[in-house]
Amino acid sequence: MARPPKPWWHSESGEYRVMIRGQRHHLGSDKDEAERKFHQLMAQPVEKPVRSDTVVVLIDEFLDWT
């Protein structure tokens, strides 16, 4: 099981960072601001919703092909 994301201090750059869904985010040097940005990032939806018409288009293209 993967570790839950949490901000860490990166001493070389002097800022907080976090890794969310395989992407590194720079949160800034202020701890309170970094926590706020971290919570904003975690509140974003995980996946983009799939449009319902994409399945219909795919099925139509398959039927045209066959």
Contact map, one row per residue, 1 for C-alpha under 8 A:
111000000000000000000000000000000000000000000000000000000000000000
111100000000000000000000000000000000000000000000000000000000000000
111110000000000000000000000000000000000000000000000000000000000000
011111000000000000000000000000000000000000000000000000000000000000
001111100000000001110000000000000000000000000000000000000000000000
000111110000000001100000000000000000010000000000000000000000000000
000011111000000111100000000000000110010000000000000000000000000000
000001111100000111000000000000000000000000000000000000000000000000
000000111110011110000000000000000000000000000000000000000000000000
000000011111111110000000000000000000000000000000000000000000000000
000000001111111000000000000000000000000000000000000000000000000000
000000000111110000000000000000000000000000000000000000000000000000
000000000111111000000000000000000000000000000000000000000000000000
000000001111111100000000000010000000000000000000000000000000000000
000000001110111110000000011111000000000000000000000000000000000000
000000111100011111000000011111100100000000000000000000000000000000
000000111100001111100001111100000000000000000000000000000000000000
000011110000000111110001111000000000010000000000000000000000000000
000011100000000011111111100000000000000000000000000000000000000000
000010000000000001111111100000000000000001000000000000000000000000
000000000000000000111110000000000000000000000000000000000000000000
000000000000000000111111000000000000000000000000000000000000000000
000000000000000000111111100000000000000000000000000000000000000000
000000000000000011110111110000000000000000000000000000000000000000
000000000000000011110011111000000000000000000000000000000000000000
000000000000001111000001111100000000000000000000000000000000000000
000000000000001111000000111110001110110000000000000000000000000000
000000000000001110000000011111101100000000000000000000000000000000
000000000000011100000000001111101100000000000000000000000000000000
000000000000001100000000000111111100000000000000000000000000000000
000000000000000100000000000111111110000000000000000000000000000000
000000000000000000000000000001111111000000000000000000000000000000
000000000000000000000000001111111111100000000000000000000000000000
000000100000000100000000001111111111110000000000000000000000000000
000000100000000000000000001000111111111000000000000000000000000000
000000000000000000000000000000011111111100000000000000000000000000
000000000000000000000000001000001111111110000000000000000000000000
000001100000000001000000001000000111111111000000000000000000000000
000000000000000000000000000000000011111111100000000000000000000000
000000000000000000000000000000000001111111110000000000000000000000
000000000000000000000000000000000000111111110000000000000000000000
000000000000000000010000000000000000011111111000000000000000000000
000000000000000000000000000000000000001111111000000000000000000000
000000000000000000000000000000000000000111111100000000000000000000
000000000000000000000000000000000000000001111111000000000000000000
000000000000000000000000000000000000000000011111000000000000000000
000000000000000000000000000000000000000000001111100000000000000000
000000000000000000000000000000000000000000001111110000000000000000
000000000000000000000000000000000000000000000011111000000000000000
000000000000000000000000000000000000000000000001111101000000000000
000000000000000000000000000000000000000000000000111111100000000000
000000000000000000000000000000000000000000000000011111110000000000
000000000000000000000000000000000000000000000000001111111000000000
000000000000000000000000000000000000000000000000011111111100000000
000000000000000000000000000000000000000000000000001111111110000000
000000000000000000000000000000000000000000000000000111111111000000
000000000000000000000000000000000000000000000000000011111111100000
000000000000000000000000000000000000000000000000000001111111110000
000000000000000000000000000000000000000000000000000000111111111000
000000000000000000000000000000000000000000000000000000011111111100
000000000000000000000000000000000000000000000000000000001111111110
000000000000000000000000000000000000000000000000000000000111111111
000000000000000000000000000000000000000000000000000000000011111111
000000000000000000000000000000000000000000000000000000000001111111
000000000000000000000000000000000000000000000000000000000000111111
000000000000000000000000000000000000000000000000000000000000011111
